[in-house]
């Protein structure tokens, strides 16, 4: 609730928090839910906080802020190195008459559109990954470590595939990844990847000290390749933590056998 007063994006992981609190592995176990604790520890505090904020700002303002977040932020990518930044690059490069030529100003390069033919694929990918991850967590042991892990993977999917994502939206899972690392050192590589993606994103658009507001023309291809690298890292993480196909391990074994 405190985070929602700043950014609404935290709501993306709220279903995972709810599944963690319910602590069941199938719908048939619904009788095991501690409704008394659920009401006293979740619903009542939630209602009281929402009521207090509504008294101060007005419920209409809260609803309007929520609505604006999900209806007015129709950028393909708001300076975030993701799939939609790659699409942004290609639209400018392949159809400059409609979308404009590549320039040094990243804000001038962001494309605002509600065209379904452009936004449908990334939104579908995010939706599928989201519900697959949520279902996987529903069937997994409800530890706090797993809650952090699945929340990070889901939020990273939001950052990489959903439209209207900005660079500062990634800050949340940097904090979550450090919490996860504090709980279990085996997640060191995951934390490193998240921190790397966050910092390289800031460097590309703002420089090392935040003063370089703009893109050098030579950076554009680099930003495209880094976006692709982010997607590749995400696929490796999903494979490692969700699907367990062990593609990297199998590839290493195949190369070792071959050479």
HUBEL-V185515 format. One record per residue. N is the residue number from 1. RES is the residue in one letter. OMEGA is omega in degrees with one decimal (* if undefined). D_LAST is the distance of its C-alpha to the last C-alpha in whole Angstrom. Layout:
N|RES|OMEGA|D_LAST, N|RES|OMEGA|D_LAST
This chain:
1|X|178.8|55, 2|X|179.5|55, 3|X|-180.0|52, 4|X|175.8|54, 5|X|-179.8|56, 6|X|-178.3|54, 7|X|179.4|51, 8|X|-171.6|51, 9|X|178.8|47, 10|X|-179.4|47, 11|X|179.5|49, 12|X|-178.4|45, 13|X|-179.3|44, 14|X|175.5|48, 15|X|177.9|47, 16|X|177.0|44, 17|X|178.9|47, 18|X|177.9|49, 19|X|177.8|47, 20|X|-178.9|46, 21|X|-179.9|50, 22|X|174.0|51, 23|X|173.4|48, 24|X|-177.1|48, 25|X|177.0|45, 26|X|-179.4|47, 27|X|-178.7|50, 28|X|-178.8|52, 29|X|-174.0|52, 30|X|179.1|54, 31|X|-179.7|57, 32|X|-178.6|55, 33|X|178.6|55, 34|X|-175.5|57, 35|X|-179.5|60, 36|X|178.4|62, 37|X|-179.9|59, 38|X|-179.8|58, 39|X|-174.5|61, 40|X|-174.1|62, 41|X|-177.5|59, 42|X|-172.3|58, 43|X|-178.6|60, 44|X|176.1|63, 45|X|179.1|61, 46|X|-179.6|60, 47|X|-178.7|63, 48|X|179.6|65, 49|X|179.2|63, 50|X|179.0|63, 51|X|179.8|66, 52|X|179.5|67, 53|X|179.2|65, 54|X|178.6|66, 55|X|-178.0|70, 56|X|-173.0|69, 57|X|-175.3|67, 58|X|-177.4|68, 59|X|179.1|66, 60|X|178.4|66, 61|X|179.0|64, 62|X|179.5|62, 63|X|178.7|61, 64|X|177.8|61, 65|X|178.3|58, 66|X|-179.4|56, 67|X|-179.4|57, 68|X|-179.6|56, 69|X|-172.3|53, 70|X|178.6|52, 71|X|-175.2|54, 72|X|178.9|54, 73|X|-175.5|51, 74|X|171.7|49, 75|X|170.3|47, 76|X|176.7|44, 77|X|178.8|42, 78|X|-178.7|44, 79|X|176.0|42, 80|X|-178.4|39, 81|X|-176.0|36, 82|X|-179.5|35, 83|X|-177.2|35, 84|X|171.7|38, 85|X|175.1|38, 86|X|177.6|35, 87|X|177.2|38, 88|X|179.0|40, 89|X|-176.7|38, 90|X|179.0|38, 91|X|177.8|42, 92|X|-175.8|43, 93|X|-173.6|40, 94|X|-178.7|41, 95|X|-176.9|45, 96|X|-179.9|46, 97|X|-179.8|50, 98|X|-172.0|50, 99|X|179.6|48, 100|X|179.8|48, 101|X|177.2|46, 102|X|177.4|44, 103|X|-179.6|46, 104|X|-176.4|45, 105|X|-177.5|47, 106|X|178.5|45, 107|X|176.8|48, 108|X|-178.0|49, 109|X|178.2|46, 110|X|-176.5|46, 111|X|175.8|47, 112|X|-177.3|49, 113|X|172.1|49, 114|X|-179.5|50, 115|X|-175.5|49, 116|X|-177.2|48, 117|X|178.8|45, 118|X|-172.5|44, 119|X|-172.5|44, 120|X|-174.9|43, 121|X|-179.7|39, 122|X|179.0|39, 123|X|178.3|41, 124|X|179.3|40, 125|X|179.4|37, 126|X|-178.7|38, 127|X|-179.3|41, 128|X|-179.5|38, 129|X|-178.2|36, 130|X|-174.8|39, 131|X|174.5|40, 132|X|179.5|37, 133|X|178.9|37, 134|X|178.1|40, 135|X|178.5|40, 136|X|178.7|37, 137|X|179.0|39, 138|X|-177.9|42, 139|X|-178.1|40, 140|X|178.0|39, 141|X|-173.1|40, 142|X|174.0|43, 143|X|178.5|42, 144|X|177.3|43, 145|X|178.6|39, 146|X|176.8|38, 147|X|178.8|41, 148|X|-177.3|39, 149|X|-177.7|36, 150|X|176.5|37, 151|X|178.9|39, 152|X|-178.3|37, 153|X|179.7|34, 154|X|-178.9|37, 155|X|175.8|39, 156|X|175.0|36, 157|X|175.6|36, 158|X|-178.4|39, 159|X|-173.0|38, 160|X|-172.2|35, 161|X|-176.0|37, 162|X|177.5|41, 163|X|177.7|43, 164|X|-177.9|46, 165|X|177.7|43, 166|X|-175.3|44, 167|X|-177.4|42, 168|X|177.8|44, 169|X|-176.9|43, 170|X|-175.6|40, 171|X|-175.3|42, 172|X|-174.4|43, 173|X|169.3|39, 174|X|177.2|39, 175|X|-179.8|42, 176|X|-179.5|40, 177|X|176.6|37, 178|X|174.4|38, 179|X|179.7|40, 180|X|178.1|37, 181|X|178.1|36, 182|X|178.9|39, 183|X|-174.8|39, 184|X|-175.9|35, 185|X|-179.6|33, 186|X|-179.9|30, 187|X|-179.4|31, 188|X|-177.5|30, 189|X|177.2|27, 190|X|179.5|29, 191|X|179.5|32, 192|X|179.9|30, 193|X|-179.4|29, 194|X|-179.1|33, 195|X|177.6|34, 196|X|-179.2|32, 197|X|-178.9|33, 198|X|-174.3|36, 199|X|178.4|36, 200|X|176.6|34, 201|X|179.4|37, 202|X|-178.6|40, 203|X|-177.7|38, 204|X|-173.4|38, 205|X|-173.0|41, 206|X|-178.5|43, 207|X|-176.7|42, 208|X|-175.5|41, 209|X|177.9|45, 210|X|-175.6|46, 211|X|-175.7|48, 212|X|-178.3|46, 213|X|179.9|47, 214|X|-179.4|45, 215|X|168.5|42, 216|X|-177.3|41, 217|X|179.3|41, 218|X|-179.9|37, 219|X|-176.2|36, 220|X|177.3|37, 221|X|178.5|33, 222|X|178.7|32, 223|X|177.0|34, 224|X|-178.4|32, 225|X|177.5|29, 226|X|175.5|30, 227|X|177.3|31, 228|X|178.5|28, 229|X|177.6|26, 230|X|177.8|29, 231|X|179.7|29, 232|X|177.8|25, 233|X|178.7|25, 234|X|178.7|28, 235|X|178.0|26, 236|X|179.4|24, 237|X|179.1|27, 238|X|178.6|28, 239|X|-176.1|25, 240|X|-172.0|25, 241|X|-174.1|29, 242|X|-171.2|30, 243|X|176.0|28, 244|X|174.0|25, 245|X|178.5|23, 246|X|-176.7|20, 247|X|-177.7|18, 248|X|-179.9|16, 249|X|179.2|15, 250|X|178.6|14, 251|X|177.5|12, 252|X|-179.7|11, 253|X|179.3|10, 254|X|179.6|9, 255|X|178.6|6, 256|X|179.6|5, 257|X|-175.8|6, 258|X|-173.9|4, 259|X|*|0
